[in-house]
Amino acid sequence: MEVVRTHKRKLSEIDEDGSTRFQLNELNQDLLERVLSWLPTSSFFRLSSVCKKWRSVANSATFKRACSRVPSRDPWFFMVESQPNLAKPIIFDSTEGNWKKINHPPMFPPADFIPVASSSGLICFRSADGGFFLTNPVTGSCRQLPPPFADSQPPVRAIGMISNAQTLKLVTYFLSKCGNVVSTDIQRSPPKQYSSLLTIKNGEEILYFLSSSGTVVTCNLTRKFFFEYPRLLPVFSEYSIDLVECGGEIYVVLLSEFLESAGLRVWTWDDSIQSWRQIAAMPPAMSHKFYGKKVDINCSGAGQRMFVCVNSAEVCSYVMCDLGANEWVELPECCNDGEVKEFVCAFSFEPRIEASAW
């Protein structure tokens, strides 16, 4: 990158060791915006809080275009408590590895809305009457959508969302078939009861979700058909299960108990052998403490990282897993104003300043 020197002021200074140090304030506006667009979002907000010129950059259309050219950002995880407090949302910043309270005043929906899906830089909330609310937690950009049906709402089975800089698609899958023949029900926390994953594979939009009996169901939205995968465990086995999308691939995360021990494993469907194949497992020393606790697991993925919430009346734990390296790290507790927060699940999103709900 070549920097053009002007006659008004020097663009660089010479340190004592002879090295050249550039001053960001000396850059022209266009170049400054391109440099700032590559900063981690937390770093940008810290810097903009002490510099009026940089603070004004956040609302610049050219700056937002520069941000949209950044291929990806390390994810933030929007945390959900058992009794969601949308007035004081908390996120986990995977770049800095710490908890953060969103202090600026984004527009969040009323208390009867719960988060149900996320994609790119947006989170989707749903109300009891079937309406939706989209928001960017970083900037407060928001939009309310009416229920899909004006009158009675058919039973909702899954909700998925795909968004990028140009488009946004929200898919609601309604259960309409008769004769629900299942042997057991999977109990889900309210924010995850409609949890599903909407992906694009070979140019086709595919929705994945869990049936009420714990099997994985896929619905091809492009070719209009659905398929139910074979069970991982017998129907009467006690286990907790969730789906997660990492790097464009869908995985099943399953915590089960066997021979007085608990194991948490990650599986993928292998078309070549038409069977499930294990690709990662939590170290036994970490998973054993969940034995006998009747825990519920809820997962959220981004890139090759997976965030796992493990909850029960006795246990509350958060684990970050690098699926590529099969590395598992237990995260510290989240303390806010002297109170230890307990979260039931998380929704991953990219902290994108340019993401708009409109």
C-alpha positions in Angstrom: 0.0 0.0 0.0 1.5 3.3 -1.1 1.0 6.4 1.0 1.0 9.8 -0.7 2.8 12.6 1.1 1.2 16.0 1.3 2.7 19.4 2.1 0.5 20.2 5.1 1.8 17.7 7.6 4.0 14.7 7.9 2.5 11.3 7.5 5.1 9.5 9.5 7.3 10.0 12.5 10.7 8.5 13.2 11.0 6.5 16.4 14.2 6.5 18.5 15.2 3.2 17.0 14.9 4.7 13.5 11.7 2.9 12.6 8.9 4.7 10.8 5.6 5.1 12.6 2.5 6.1 10.7 -0.3 8.2 12.3 -3.8 7.0 11.5 -5.1 10.6 11.8 -2.9 11.6 8.9 -4.6 9.2 6.5 -7.2 10.6 4.1 -10.8 9.6 4.9 -11.2 6.8 2.4 -7.9 5.1 3.4 -8.7 5.6 7.1 -12.1 3.9 6.7 -10.5 0.9 4.9 -8.0 0.5 7.7 -10.6 0.8 10.4 -12.9 -1.7 8.7 -10.4 -4.5 9.4 -10.2 -3.9 13.1 -12.0 -6.3 15.4 -15.4 -4.8 16.3 -14.5 -4.5 20.0 -11.3 -2.7 19.2 -13.1 -0.3 16.8 -15.7 0.7 19.4 -13.0 1.3 22.0 -11.0 3.5 19.7 -14.1 5.4 18.4 -15.1 6.2 22.0 -12.0 8.4 22.4 -11.9 10.0 18.9 -14.7 12.1 17.5 -13.5 11.7 14.0 -13.4 7.9 14.2 -16.8 7.9 16.0 -18.4 9.6 13.0 -16.9 6.9 10.7 -19.4 4.3 12.0 -22.2 6.0 10.2 -20.4 6.5 6.9 -21.8 4.6 3.9 -18.3 4.1 2.5 -17.1 2.7 5.8 -19.9 0.2 5.8 -19.1 -0.8 2.3 -15.5 -1.4 3.3 -16.7 -3.5 6.3 -18.8 -5.6 3.9 -15.7 -6.5 2.0 -14.1 -8.2 5.1 -14.8 -11.9 4.3 -15.5 -13.0 7.9 -15.3 -11.9 11.5 -14.6 -13.9 14.6 -18.1 -14.7 16.1 -19.8 -13.2 19.1 -22.3 -15.4 21.0 -25.5 -13.8 22.1 -26.3 -15.4 25.5 -29.8 -16.4 26.6 -30.7 -16.8 30.3 -33.5 -19.0 31.5 -35.4 -15.8 32.1 -34.1 -13.6 29.2 -33.3 -10.0 30.1 -33.2 -8.3 26.8 -32.6 -4.9 28.4 -29.1 -5.9 29.4 -27.8 -8.4 26.8 -24.5 -10.2 27.4 -22.3 -11.7 24.7 -19.2 -13.8 24.6 -16.5 -12.3 22.4 -14.5 -15.1 20.9 -11.7 -12.7 19.6 -10.9 -11.5 23.1 -12.1 -14.5 25.0 -14.3 -12.7 27.5 -17.8 -11.8 28.4 -19.2 -8.4 27.5 -22.3 -6.4 28.3 -23.8 -4.4 25.4 -23.8 -1.0 26.9 -25.0 1.1 24.0 -28.8 1.2 23.5 -29.7 -1.2 20.7 -33.4 -1.6 20.0 -34.5 -5.0 21.4 -38.0 -6.4 21.2 -40.5 -6.5 24.1 -40.2 -9.1 26.8 -42.6 -11.6 25.2 -40.1 -12.1 22.3 -37.5 -14.8 22.5 -34.4 -15.4 20.2 -35.0 -18.3 17.8 -32.4 -17.9 15.0 -29.3 -16.0 13.9 -27.3 -15.5 10.7 -24.4 -13.3 9.7 -24.8 -10.1 11.8 -28.5 -10.5 12.7 -30.6 -12.2 15.4 -34.2 -13.1 14.9 -36.7 -13.0 17.8 -40.2 -14.5 17.8 -43.3 -13.5 19.9 -46.0 -15.8 21.2 -48.4 -14.6 18.5 -46.0 -15.6 15.7 -44.5 -12.2 14.9 -40.8 -11.7 14.3 -38.3 -9.1 15.2 -34.9 -8.8 13.5 -32.0 -6.8 15.1 -28.3 -6.2 14.8 -27.1 -6.3 18.4 -24.0 -4.3 17.6 -25.8 -1.2 16.1 -29.4 -1.5 17.1 -30.7 -1.7 13.5 -34.1 -3.4 13.8 -37.2 -4.4 12.0 -40.5 -6.0 13.0 -42.3 -8.6 10.8 -45.9 -9.7 11.1 -46.9 -13.3 11.7 -46.9 -15.5 8.5 -50.6 -16.1 9.1 -53.1 -13.4 9.9 -55.5 -15.7 11.8 -54.7 -19.0 13.6 -51.1 -20.1 13.7 -50.4 -23.8 12.8 -47.9 -25.6 15.0 -44.3 -24.4 14.2 -41.7 -27.1 13.8 -38.6 -25.2 12.8 -37.3 -21.7 12.1 -34.2 -20.9 10.0 -32.6 -17.8 8.7 -29.9 -17.0 6.0 -28.7 -13.4 5.6 -25.8 -11.6 3.9 -25.1 -8.0 2.8 -27.7 -8.2 0.0 -30.5 -10.5 1.0 -32.3 -12.0 4.0 -34.4 -15.1 4.1 -36.5 -16.3 7.1 -38.0 -19.7 6.8 -40.7 -21.1 9.1 -41.6 -24.8 8.8 -45.1 -25.8 10.0 -46.0 -29.3 11.1 -49.1 -30.4 9.1 -48.9 -34.2 8.8 -51.4 -36.3 10.8 -50.6 -39.2 13.1 -47.6 -38.2 15.2 -46.1 -41.6 15.9 -43.3 -41.0 18.3 -42.2 -42.9 21.5 -40.6 -40.1 23.4 -40.4 -36.3 23.4 -37.2 -34.2 23.5 -37.6 -31.4 26.0 -36.1 -28.2 24.7 -35.6 -24.8 26.4 -38.0 -22.2 24.8 -35.4 -20.4 22.7 -34.2 -23.7 21.2 -37.6 -25.4 20.7 -37.7 -24.2 17.1 -34.0 -24.5 16.6 -33.0 -25.4 13.0 -30.1 -24.9 10.6 -30.6 -23.4 7.1 -27.7 -24.0 4.8 -26.9 -23.9 1.1 -25.3 -27.1 -0.3 -24.6 -27.6 -4.0 -26.8 -24.6 -4.7 -29.8 -26.0 -2.8 -31.3 -24.6 0.3 -31.6 -27.3 3.0 -33.2 -27.0 6.4 -32.1 -29.3 9.2 -34.0 -29.8 12.5 -34.7 -32.3 15.3 -38.0 -34.2 15.3 -40.0 -34.5 18.6 -38.4 -37.9 19.1 -34.9 -36.7 18.6 -34.2 -37.8 15.0 -32.5 -35.5 12.5 -34.9 -34.3 9.7 -33.8 -32.5 6.6 -36.1 -30.5 4.3 -34.8 -29.6 0.8 -36.5 -26.3 0.2 -35.2 -26.2 -3.4 -36.5 -29.6 -4.5 -39.4 -29.8 -2.1 -38.8 -33.1 -0.2 -37.7 -34.1 3.3 -35.7 -37.0 4.7 -35.3 -38.5 8.2 -31.9 -39.8 9.1 -31.4 -43.1 11.1 -31.3 -42.7 14.9 -27.9 -42.5 16.6 -29.2 -44.2 19.8 -32.2 -46.5 20.6 -35.4 -44.6 21.2 -35.5 -45.4 24.9 -31.9 -44.3 25.7 -31.4 -41.2 27.9 -29.5 -38.5 26.1 -29.4 -34.9 25.1 -29.0 -33.9 21.5 -28.5 -30.8 19.4 -27.5 -29.7 15.9 -24.8 -27.3 15.0 -23.4 -25.8 11.8 -19.7 -25.2 11.5 -17.9 -24.3 8.3 -20.9 -25.1 6.2 -21.2 -28.6 7.6 -24.0 -30.0 9.8 -23.0 -31.9 12.9 -25.0 -33.8 15.6 -23.8 -33.2 19.2 -24.9 -35.9 21.6 -24.4 -36.4 25.3 -25.1 -39.9 26.6 -24.4 -42.0 29.6 -22.9 -45.5 29.6 -21.3 -47.6 32.3 -21.5 -44.9 35.0 -19.9 -42.3 32.8 -21.1 -39.5 30.5 -19.7 -38.8 27.1 -20.2 -35.9 24.7 -19.5 -36.7 21.0 -19.9 -34.9 17.7 -21.1 -36.9 14.7 -21.5 -36.2 11.0 -23.5 -38.1 8.3 -21.1 -39.9 5.9 -22.8 -40.4 2.5 -20.1 -42.8 1.4 -21.0 -45.4 4.1 -24.6 -44.2 4.7 -24.0 -44.0 8.4 -23.0 -41.7 11.2 -19.3 -41.1 11.8 -17.8 -39.6 14.9 -15.4 -36.6 14.3 -14.8 -35.3 17.8 -15.3 -36.1 21.5 -15.0 -34.1 24.7 -12.2 -35.5 26.9 -13.7 -37.9 29.5 -12.2 -35.9 32.4 -14.4 -33.0 31.3 -17.6 -34.9 30.4 -17.6 -37.2 33.4 -18.9 -34.5 35.8 -22.2 -34.4 33.8 -23.0 -38.1 34.7 -26.3 -38.4 36.5 -27.1 -34.7 36.3 -29.7 -35.0 33.5 -28.2 -32.1 31.6 -29.5 -30.4 28.5 -27.0 -29.4 25.8 -27.4 -26.5 23.4 -24.9 -25.7 20.8 -24.0 -22.8 18.4 -21.3 -22.9 15.8 -19.3 -20.5 13.7 -16.4 -21.4 11.4 -14.7 -24.4 13.0 -15.6 -23.3 16.6 -18.5 -24.7 18.6 -20.0 -23.1 21.7 -21.7 -25.6 24.0 -24.0 -24.7 26.9 -24.5 -27.6 29.4 -27.3 -27.0 31.9 -29.3 -28.8 34.6 -30.5 -28.0 38.1 -27.0 -28.9 39.4 -24.6 -27.9 36.6 -24.1 -24.9 34.4 -21.0 -25.0 32.2 -19.9 -23.4 28.9 -17.3 -25.0 26.6 -15.7 -23.8 23.4 -14.5 -26.5 21.0 -12.3 -26.3 18.0 -13.6 -29.1 15.9 -10.7 -29.1 13.5 -8.2 -29.7 16.3 -10.6 -31.5 18.7 -9.6 -29.0 21.4 -12.1 -28.3 24.2 -11.8 -25.4 26.6 -14.1 -24.7 29.5 -15.0 -21.0 29.8 -15.0 -19.1 33.1 -18.2 -18.0 34.8 -19.9 -14.8 33.8 -20.2 -12.4 36.6 -22.2 -9.2 36.2 -22.5 -6.7 39.0 -21.5 -9.4 41.5 -24.1 -11.9 40.2 -23.1 -15.1 38.5 -25.1 -15.4 35.3 -26.5 -18.8 34.1 -27.2 -19.2 30.4 -29.2 -21.9 28.7 -28.1 -21.4 25.2 -26.3 -19.1 22.8 -26.8 -17.7 19.3 -23.7 -17.0 17.2 -23.5 -14.0 15.0 -20.7 -12.0 13.3 -20.4 -8.5 14.9 -20.9 -6.6 11.6 -21.5 -2.9 11.8 -22.8 -2.9 8.3 -25.5 -5.5 8.8 -28.9 -4.1 8.5 -32.3 -5.6 9.3 -33.8 -3.7 6.3 
